[in-house]
Amino acid sequence: MDKRVASISIIVEDSSCAARINELLHTVSQYIVGRMGIPYREKNISIINVVMDAPQDVINGVSGRLGKLNGVTAKTTYSKR
């Protein structure tokens, strides 16, 4: 199966979801190239960016599961190749 590079941008408005987010990301850790988290204390939110090199269905699956969490928004951008 062809792999693609993608960036998942996650905005966390409910910090009680942190453990569940980390669990989900751990399930695909073998595909994660890098991860950066930024706590934006002034707005009481966190922004996480995860770069993956994985089959598209794996990326779609984790992004979809993240987006279904209450207080979490996830959007994915794919490379063209």
Biopython code that builds the backbone (N, CA, C, O; Angstrom):
import numpy as np
from Bio.PDB.StructureBuilder import StructureBuilder

atoms = [
    (1, "MET", "N", (0.851, -1.184, 0.000)),
    (1, "MET", "CA", (0.000, 0.000, 0.000)),
    (1, "MET", "C", (0.895, 1.246, 0.000)),
    (1, "MET", "O", (1.873, 1.319, 0.744)),
    (2, "ASP", "N", (0.547, 2.217, -0.842)),
    (2, "ASP", "CA", (1.319, 3.451, -0.939)),
    (2, "ASP", "C", (1.150, 4.298, 0.302)),
    (2, "ASP", "O", (0.057, 4.434, 0.852)),
    (3, "LYS", "N", (2.274, 4.868, 0.729)),
    (3, "LYS", "CA", (2.251, 5.756, 1.886)),
    (3, "LYS", "C", (2.274, 7.198, 1.411)),
    (3, "LYS", "O", (2.808, 7.510, 0.346)),
    (4, "ARG", "N", (1.686, 8.072, 2.216)),
    (4, "ARG", "CA", (1.680, 9.504, 1.926)),
    (4, "ARG", "C", (2.171, 10.262, 3.146)),
    (4, "ARG", "O", (2.074, 9.781, 4.275)),
    (5, "VAL", "N", (2.693, 11.443, 2.905)),
    (5, "VAL", "CA", (3.084, 12.329, 3.995)),
    (5, "VAL", "C", (1.918, 13.266, 4.257)),
    (5, "VAL", "O", (1.334, 13.831, 3.332)),
    (6, "ALA", "N", (1.591, 13.418, 5.523)),
    (6, "ALA", "CA", (0.470, 14.278, 5.896)),
    (6, "ALA", "C", (0.783, 14.996, 7.196)),
    (6, "ALA", "O", (1.591, 14.540, 8.005)),
    (7, "SER", "N", (0.126, 16.121, 7.374)),
    (7, "SER", "CA", (0.210, 16.889, 8.610)),
    (7, "SER", "C", (-1.193, 16.980, 9.200)),
    (7, "SER", "O", (-2.125, 17.453, 8.550)),
    (8, "ILE", "N", (-1.327, 16.522, 10.433)),
    (8, "ILE", "CA", (-2.608, 16.632, 11.134)),
    (8, "ILE", "C", (-2.490, 17.770, 12.141)),
    (8, "ILE", "O", (-1.652, 17.726, 13.041)),
    (9, "SER", "N", (-3.320, 18.773, 11.986)),
    (9, "SER", "CA", (-3.374, 19.892, 12.931)),
    (9, "SER", "C", (-4.531, 19.644, 13.884)),
    (9, "SER", "O", (-5.669, 19.433, 13.464)),
    (10, "ILE", "N", (-4.223, 19.675, 15.164)),
    (10, "ILE", "CA", (-5.206, 19.360, 16.199)),
    (10, "ILE", "C", (-5.324, 20.559, 17.131)),
    (10, "ILE", "O", (-4.320, 21.056, 17.640)),
    (11, "ILE", "N", (-6.545, 21.021, 17.354)),
    (11, "ILE", "CA", (-6.793, 22.072, 18.344)),
    (11, "ILE", "C", (-7.584, 21.442, 19.477)),
    (11, "ILE", "O", (-8.648, 20.858, 19.269)),
    (12, "VAL", "N", (-7.042, 21.574, 20.676)),
    (12, "VAL", "CA", (-7.643, 20.961, 21.862)),
    (12, "VAL", "C", (-8.215, 22.067, 22.743)),
    (12, "VAL", "O", (-7.475, 22.883, 23.291)),
    (13, "GLU", "N", (-9.545, 22.082, 22.871)),
    (13, "GLU", "CA", (-10.214, 23.084, 23.699)),
    (13, "GLU", "C", (-10.633, 22.510, 25.047)),
    (13, "GLU", "O", (-11.027, 23.255, 25.944)),
    (14, "ASP", "N", (-10.551, 21.189, 25.192)),
    (14, "ASP", "CA", (-10.895, 20.516, 26.445)),
    (14, "ASP", "C", (-9.711, 19.648, 26.852)),
    (14, "ASP", "O", (-9.509, 18.565, 26.303)),
    (15, "SER", "N", (-8.931, 20.126, 27.813)),
    (15, "SER", "CA", (-7.698, 19.433, 28.198)),
    (15, "SER", "C", (-7.945, 18.052, 28.800)),
    (15, "SER", "O", (-7.007, 17.264, 28.923)),
    (16, "SER", "N", (-9.165, 17.748, 29.170)),
    (16, "SER", "CA", (-9.445, 16.406, 29.705)),
    (16, "SER", "C", (-9.326, 15.340, 28.613)),
    (16, "SER", "O", (-9.326, 14.146, 28.914)),
    (17, "CYS", "N", (-9.224, 15.757, 27.359)),
    (17, "CYS", "CA", (-9.063, 14.824, 26.230)),
    (17, "CYS", "C", (-7.610, 14.442, 25.987)),
    (17, "CYS", "O", (-7.340, 13.595, 25.136)),
    (18, "ALA", "N", (-6.679, 15.035, 26.699)),
    (18, "ALA", "CA", (-5.249, 14.829, 26.431)),
    (18, "ALA", "C", (-4.850, 13.362, 26.471)),
    (18, "ALA", "O", (-4.125, 12.898, 25.591)),
    (19, "ALA", "N", (-5.304, 12.634, 27.464)),
    (19, "ALA", "CA", (-4.931, 11.225, 27.584)),
    (19, "ALA", "C", (-5.448, 10.427, 26.389)),
    (19, "ALA", "O", (-4.728, 9.587, 25.850)),
    (20, "ARG", "N", (-6.671, 10.677, 25.976)),
    (20, "ARG", "CA", (-7.255, 9.954, 24.841)),
    (20, "ARG", "C", (-6.524, 10.295, 23.540)),
    (20, "ARG", "O", (-6.310, 9.420, 22.702)),
    (21, "ILE", "N", (-6.141, 11.561, 23.372)),
    (21, "ILE", "CA", (-5.373, 11.967, 22.191)),
    (21, "ILE", "C", (-4.047, 11.213, 22.156)),
    (21, "ILE", "O", (-3.664, 10.671, 21.119)),
    (22, "ASN", "N", (-3.355, 11.179, 23.279)),
    (22, "ASN", "CA", (-2.073, 10.478, 23.333)),
    (22, "ASN", "C", (-2.234, 8.986, 23.070)),
    (22, "ASN", "O", (-1.383, 8.383, 22.416)),
    (23, "GLU", "N", (-3.301, 8.384, 23.563)),
    (23, "GLU", "CA", (-3.568, 6.965, 23.294)),
    (23, "GLU", "C", (-3.753, 6.727, 21.799)),
    (23, "GLU", "O", (-3.176, 5.795, 21.238)),
    (24, "LEU", "N", (-4.555, 7.566, 21.158)),
    (24, "LEU", "CA", (-4.791, 7.424, 19.722)),
    (24, "LEU", "C", (-3.495, 7.580, 18.926)),
    (24, "LEU", "O", (-3.221, 6.798, 18.016)),
    (25, "LEU", "N", (-2.712, 8.580, 19.270)),
    (25, "LEU", "CA", (-1.459, 8.792, 18.554)),
    (25, "LEU", "C", (-0.475, 7.650, 18.795)),
    (25, "LEU", "O", (0.301, 7.296, 17.907)),
    (26, "HIS", "N", (-0.506, 7.082, 19.980)),
    (26, "HIS", "CA", (0.381, 5.957, 20.286)),
    (26, "HIS", "C", (0.078, 4.755, 19.386)),
    (26, "HIS", "O", (0.985, 4.005, 19.026)),
    (27, "THR", "N", (-1.191, 4.574, 19.026)),
    (27, "THR", "CA", (-1.555, 3.424, 18.186)),
    (27, "THR", "C", (-0.962, 3.526, 16.787)),
    (27, "THR", "O", (-0.859, 2.513, 16.095)),
    (28, "VAL", "N", (-0.571, 4.713, 16.354)),
    (28, "VAL", "CA", (0.033, 4.903, 15.031)),
    (28, "VAL", "C", (1.450, 5.463, 15.142)),
    (28, "VAL", "O", (1.956, 6.071, 14.199)),
    (29, "SER", "N", (2.076, 5.262, 16.274)),
    (29, "SER", "CA", (3.392, 5.861, 16.530)),
    (29, "SER", "C", (4.452, 5.432, 15.519)),
    (29, "SER", "O", (5.395, 6.180, 15.260)),
    (30, "GLN", "N", (4.310, 4.239, 14.946)),
    (30, "GLN", "CA", (5.306, 3.778, 13.972)),
    (30, "GLN", "C", (5.281, 4.606, 12.692)),
    (30, "GLN", "O", (6.232, 4.559, 11.912)),
    (31, "TYR", "N", (4.214, 5.359, 12.464)),
    (31, "TYR", "CA", (4.084, 6.197, 11.273)),
    (31, "TYR", "C", (4.383, 7.672, 11.535)),
    (31, "TYR", "O", (4.447, 8.465, 10.595)),
    (32, "ILE", "N", (4.565, 8.043, 12.784)),
    (32, "ILE", "CA", (4.752, 9.459, 13.123)),
    (32, "ILE", "C", (6.205, 9.872, 12.882)),
    (32, "ILE", "O", (7.136, 9.279, 13.426)),
    (33, "VAL", "N", (6.371, 10.902, 12.055)),
    (33, "VAL", "CA", (7.684, 11.452, 11.747)),
    (33, "VAL", "C", (8.084, 12.462, 12.826)),
    (33, "VAL", "O", (9.240, 12.508, 13.245)),
    (34, "GLY", "N", (7.122, 13.266, 13.267)),
    (34, "GLY", "CA", (7.387, 14.280, 14.278)),
    (34, "GLY", "C", (6.089, 14.829, 14.841)),
    (34, "GLY", "O", (5.013, 14.705, 14.255)),
    (35, "ARG", "N", (6.241, 15.438, 15.999)),
    (35, "ARG", "CA", (5.070, 15.978, 16.691)),
    (35, "ARG", "C", (5.493, 17.232, 17.449)),
    (35, "ARG", "O", (6.559, 17.269, 18.065)),
    (36, "MET", "N", (4.643, 18.259, 17.396)),
    (36, "MET", "CA", (4.925, 19.491, 18.124)),
    (36, "MET", "C", (3.650, 19.942, 18.818)),
    (36, "MET", "O", (2.588, 20.007, 18.199)),
    (37, "GLY", "N", (3.754, 20.250, 20.086)),
    (37, "GLY", "CA", (2.613, 20.740, 20.842)),
    (37, "GLY", "C", (2.886, 22.123, 21.393)),
    (37, "GLY", "O", (3.973, 22.404, 21.897)),
    (38, "ILE", "N", (1.889, 22.981, 21.292)),
    (38, "ILE", "CA", (2.025, 24.352, 21.777)),
    (38, "ILE", "C", (0.862, 24.666, 22.708)),
    (38, "ILE", "O", (-0.286, 24.719, 22.266)),
    (39, "PRO", "N", (1.143, 24.876, 23.996)),
    (39, "PRO", "CA", (0.065, 25.305, 24.894)),
    (39, "PRO", "C", (-0.153, 26.815, 24.719)),
    (39, "PRO", "O", (0.779, 27.605, 24.865)),
    (40, "TYR", "N", (-1.367, 27.193, 24.411)),
    (40, "TYR", "CA", (-1.698, 28.611, 24.248)),
    (40, "TYR", "C", (-2.496, 29.003, 25.484)),
    (40, "TYR", "O", (-3.726, 29.032, 25.462)),
    (41, "ARG", "N", (-1.783, 29.301, 26.550)),
    (41, "ARG", "CA", (-2.397, 29.531, 27.862)),
    (41, "ARG", "C", (-3.357, 30.714, 27.872)),
    (41, "ARG", "O", (-4.367, 30.692, 28.575)),
    (42, "GLU", "N", (-3.048, 31.733, 27.103)),
    (42, "GLU", "CA", (-3.896, 32.919, 27.055)),
    (42, "GLU", "C", (-5.312, 32.588, 26.593)),
    (42, "GLU", "O", (-6.276, 33.203, 27.049)),
    (43, "LYS", "N", (-5.438, 31.621, 25.692)),
    (43, "LYS", "CA", (-6.737, 31.214, 25.153)),
    (43, "LYS", "C", (-7.237, 29.914, 25.783)),
    (43, "LYS", "O", (-8.339, 29.456, 25.481)),
    (44, "ASN", "N", (-6.420, 29.319, 26.665)),
    (44, "ASN", "CA", (-6.762, 28.058, 27.336)),
    (44, "ASN", "C", (-7.021, 26.927, 26.334)),
    (44, "ASN", "O", (-7.951, 26.137, 26.499)),
    (45, "ILE", "N", (-6.180, 26.865, 25.291)),
    (45, "ILE", "CA", (-6.244, 25.786, 24.310)),
    (45, "ILE", "C", (-4.831, 25.258, 24.060)),
    (45, "ILE", "O", (-3.847, 25.871, 24.474)),
    (46, "SER", "N", (-4.745, 24.135, 23.391)),
    (46, "SER", "CA", (-3.461, 23.594, 22.948)),
    (46, "SER", "C", (-3.556, 23.290, 21.463)),
    (46, "SER", "O", (-4.606, 22.900, 20.953)),
    (47, "ILE", "N", (-2.435, 23.479, 20.787)),
    (47, "ILE", "CA", (-2.349, 23.174, 19.370)),
    (47, "ILE", "C", (-1.279, 22.111, 19.201)),
    (47, "ILE", "O", (-0.157, 22.261, 19.686)),
    (48, "ILE", "N", (-1.633, 21.039, 18.509)),
    (48, "ILE", "CA", (-0.697, 19.944, 18.270)),
    (48, "ILE", "C", (-0.613, 19.733, 16.764)),
    (48, "ILE", "O", (-1.634, 19.705, 16.076)),
    (49, "ASN", "N", (0.600, 19.586, 16.259)),
    (49, "ASN", "CA", (0.794, 19.252, 14.854)),
    (49, "ASN", "C", (1.545, 17.930, 14.786)),
    (49, "ASN", "O", (2.598, 17.774, 15.405)),
    (50, "VAL", "N", (1.001, 16.982, 14.034)),
    (50, "VAL", "CA", (1.604, 15.654, 13.898)),
    (50, "VAL", "C", (1.883, 15.409, 12.425)),
    (50, "VAL", "O", (0.981, 15.514, 11.595)),
    (51, "VAL", "N", (3.126, 15.084, 12.096)),
    (51, "VAL", "CA", (3.498, 14.751, 10.726)),
    (51, "VAL", "C", (3.612, 13.237, 10.636)),
    (51, "VAL", "O", (4.297, 12.599, 11.435)),
    (52, "MET", "N", (2.919, 12.670, 9.637)),
    (52, "MET", "CA", (2.901, 11.224, 9.463)),
    (52, "MET", "C", (3.336, 10.840, 8.049)),
    (52, "MET", "O", (3.135, 11.591, 7.095)),
    (53, "ASP", "N", (3.933, 9.663, 7.938)),
    (53, "ASP", "CA", (4.241, 9.033, 6.661)),
    (53, "ASP", "C", (3.593, 7.662, 6.741)),
    (53, "ASP", "O", (4.168, 6.727, 7.299)),
    (54, "ALA", "N", (2.387, 7.543, 6.179)),
    (54, "ALA", "CA", (1.568, 6.357, 6.409)),
    (54, "ALA", "C", (0.610, 6.128, 5.250)),
    (54, "ALA", "O", (0.417, 7.016, 4.420)),
    (55, "PRO", "N", (0.011, 4.944, 5.186)),
    (55, "PRO", "CA", (-1.063, 4.737, 4.213)),
    (55, "PRO", "C", (-2.210, 5.719, 4.486)),
    (55, "PRO", "O", (-2.494, 6.057, 5.635)),
    (56, "GLN", "N", (-2.848, 6.159, 3.428)),
    (56, "GLN", "CA", (-3.891, 7.172, 3.569)),
    (56, "GLN", "C", (-5.016, 6.726, 4.495)),
    (56, "GLN", "O", (-5.561, 7.547, 5.232)),
    (57, "ASP", "N", (-5.377, 5.445, 4.475)),
    (57, "ASP", "CA", (-6.464, 4.997, 5.344)),
    (57, "ASP", "C", (-6.078, 5.068, 6.815)),
    (57, "ASP", "O", (-6.942, 5.284, 7.665)),
    (58, "VAL", "N", (-4.804, 4.891, 7.131)),
    (58, "VAL", "CA", (-4.341, 5.025, 8.523)),
    (58, "VAL", "C", (-4.449, 6.484, 8.958)),
    (58, "VAL", "O", (-4.927, 6.782, 10.053)),
    (59, "ILE", "N", (-4.002, 7.384, 8.093)),
    (59, "ILE", "CA", (-4.064, 8.821, 8.400)),
    (59, "ILE", "C", (-5.514, 9.260, 8.570)),
    (59, "ILE", "O", (-5.855, 9.950, 9.531)),
    (60, "ASN", "N", (-6.360, 8.857, 7.632)),
    (60, "ASN", "CA", (-7.781, 9.222, 7.714)),
    (60, "ASN", "C", (-8.412, 8.677, 8.987)),
    (60, "ASN", "O", (-9.209, 9.359, 9.632)),
    (61, "GLY", "N", (-8.057, 7.454, 9.347)),
    (61, "GLY", "CA", (-8.638, 6.837, 10.531)),
    (61, "GLY", "C", (-8.296, 7.573, 11.807)),
    (61, "GLY", "O", (-9.175, 7.852, 12.622)),
    (62, "VAL", "N", (-7.016, 7.891, 11.988)),
    (62, "VAL", "CA", (-6.628, 8.576, 13.222)),
    (62, "VAL", "C", (-7.165, 10.002, 13.246)),
    (62, "VAL", "O", (-7.579, 10.488, 14.298)),
    (63, "SER", "N", (-7.164, 10.675, 12.102)),
    (63, "SER", "CA", (-7.703, 12.035, 12.054)),
    (63, "SER", "C", (-9.197, 12.030, 12.364)),
    (63, "SER", "O", (-9.681, 12.892, 13.099)),
    (64, "GLY", "N", (-9.916, 11.083, 11.819)),
    (64, "GLY", "CA", (-11.352, 10.978, 12.081)),
    (64, "GLY", "C", (-11.660, 10.686, 13.533)),
    (64, "GLY", "O", (-12.578, 11.271, 14.109)),
    (65, "ARG", "N", (-10.888, 9.773, 14.135)),
    (65, "ARG", "CA", (-11.111, 9.454, 15.556)),
    (65, "ARG", "C", (-10.788, 10.644, 16.447)),
    (65, "ARG", "O", (-11.474, 10.886, 17.440)),
    (66, "LEU", "N", (-9.740, 11.388, 16.092)),
    (66, "LEU", "CA", (-9.407, 12.583, 16.867)),
    (66, "LEU", "C", (-10.529, 13.614, 16.773)),
    (66, "LEU", "O", (-10.925, 14.205, 17.778)),
    (67, "GLY", "N", (-11.036, 13.825, 15.565)),
    (67, "GLY", "CA", (-12.080, 14.818, 15.351)),
    (67, "GLY", "C", (-13.395, 14.493, 16.034)),
    (67, "GLY", "O", (-14.216, 15.384, 16.255)),
    (68, "LYS", "N", (-13.606, 13.228, 16.370)),
    (68, "LYS", "CA", (-14.841, 12.836, 17.052)),
    (68, "LYS", "C", (-14.798, 13.086, 18.556)),
    (68, "LYS", "O", (-15.826, 13.004, 19.227)),
    (69, "LEU", "N", (-13.623, 13.389, 19.086)),
    (69, "LEU", "CA", (-13.527, 13.671, 20.520)),
    (69, "LEU", "C", (-14.135, 15.038, 20.819)),
    (69, "LEU", "O", (-13.900, 16.001, 20.090)),
    (70, "ASN", "N", (-14.910, 15.118, 21.885)),
    (70, "ASN", "CA", (-15.490, 16.404, 22.287)),
    (70, "ASN", "C", (-14.381, 17.370, 22.673)),
    (70, "ASN", "O", (-13.468, 17.011, 23.417)),
    (71, "GLY", "N", (-14.460, 18.571, 22.176)),
    (71, "GLY", "CA", (-13.468, 19.587, 22.511)),
    (71, "GLY", "C", (-12.206, 19.501, 21.673)),
    (71, "GLY", "O", (-11.212, 20.159, 21.981)),
    (72, "VAL", "N", (-12.231, 18.688, 20.605)),
    (72, "VAL", "CA", (-11.058, 18.518, 19.743)),
    (72, "VAL", "C", (-11.469, 18.741, 18.286)),
    (72, "VAL", "O", (-12.496, 18.238, 17.831)),
    (73, "THR", "N", (-10.644, 19.505, 17.568)),
    (73, "THR", "CA", (-10.821, 19.687, 16.134)),
    (73, "THR", "C", (-9.552, 19.205, 15.449)),
    (73, "THR", "O", (-8.451, 19.560, 15.869)),
    (74, "ALA", "N", (-9.691, 18.394, 14.391)),
    (74, "ALA", "CA", (-8.535, 17.884, 13.662)),
    (74, "ALA", "C", (-8.735, 18.063, 12.165)),
    (74, "ALA", "O", (-9.791, 17.728, 11.629)),
    (75, "LYS", "N", (-7.730, 18.585, 11.501)),
    (75, "LYS", "CA", (-7.757, 18.758, 10.051)),
    (75, "LYS", "C", (-6.443, 18.215, 9.483)),
    (75, "LYS", "O", (-5.383, 18.353, 10.092)),
    (76, "THR", "N", (-6.538, 17.597, 8.308)),
    (76, "THR", "CA", (-5.383, 16.955, 7.705)),
    (76, "THR", "C", (-5.049, 17.575, 6.356)),
    (76, "THR", "O", (-5.933, 17.880, 5.555)),
    (77, "THR", "N", (-3.752, 17.753, 6.126)),
    (77, "THR", "CA", (-3.247, 18.233, 4.852)),
    (77, "THR", "C", (-2.264, 17.186, 4.320)),
    (77, "THR", "O", (-1.392, 16.714, 5.049)),
    (78, "TYR", "N", (-2.415, 16.832, 3.045)),
    (78, "TYR", "CA", (-1.582, 15.803, 2.430)),
    (78, "TYR", "C", (-0.570, 16.411, 1.456)),
    (78, "TYR", "O", (-0.820, 17.445, 0.837)),
    (79, "SER", "N", (0.581, 15.736, 1.341)),
    (79, "SER", "CA", (1.528, 16.107, 0.294)),
    (79, "SER", "C", (0.961, 15.652, -1.046)),
    (79, "SER", "O", (0.074, 14.799, -1.089)),
    (80, "LYS", "N", (1.459, 16.208, -2.117)),
    (80, "LYS", "CA", (0.956, 15.829, -3.435)),
    (80, "LYS", "C", (1.525, 14.499, -3.906)),
    (80, "LYS", "O", (0.968, 13.892, -4.821)),
    (81, "ARG", "N", (2.633, 14.017, -3.301)),
    (81, "ARG", "CA", (3.191, 12.733, -3.683)),
    (81, "ARG", "C", (3.320, 11.827, -2.498)),
    (81, "ARG", "O", (3.776, 10.692, -2.634)),
]
sb = StructureBuilder()
sb.init_structure("model")
sb.init_model(0)
sb.init_chain("A")
sb.init_seg("    ")
for serial, (resi, resn, name, xyz) in enumerate(atoms, 1):
    if name == "N":
        sb.init_residue(resn, " ", resi, " ")
    sb.init_atom(name, np.array(xyz, "f"), 0.0, 1.0, " ", f" {name:<3s}", serial, name[0])
structure = sb.get_structure()
